[in-house]
């Protein structure tokens, strides 16, 4: 399980649309916003994607200037398969 705390800087005029797109991603939560276009965001692994893949997609949201990881936590969860590995048929 990966949990990443990030600061996302967005062009202020694009903030409403960009925030809505960011909040639509599974595994993403916006915790704070400033008037000058900065968001405090937490990204974590989901059943279908690694946090790192989600972070790369967030970079592609129109209006995003930068995304920096300010905190990262990782721990192995033996009961959960990797999202990149197909679930075996049982």
Secondary structure, DSSP 8 states (H G I E B T S, - for coil): -EEEEEEEEE-GGGHHHHHHHHHTSTTEEEEEE-TTSEEEEEEE--SS--HHHHHHHHHTSTTEEEEEEEEEEE---TTS--TTS-----
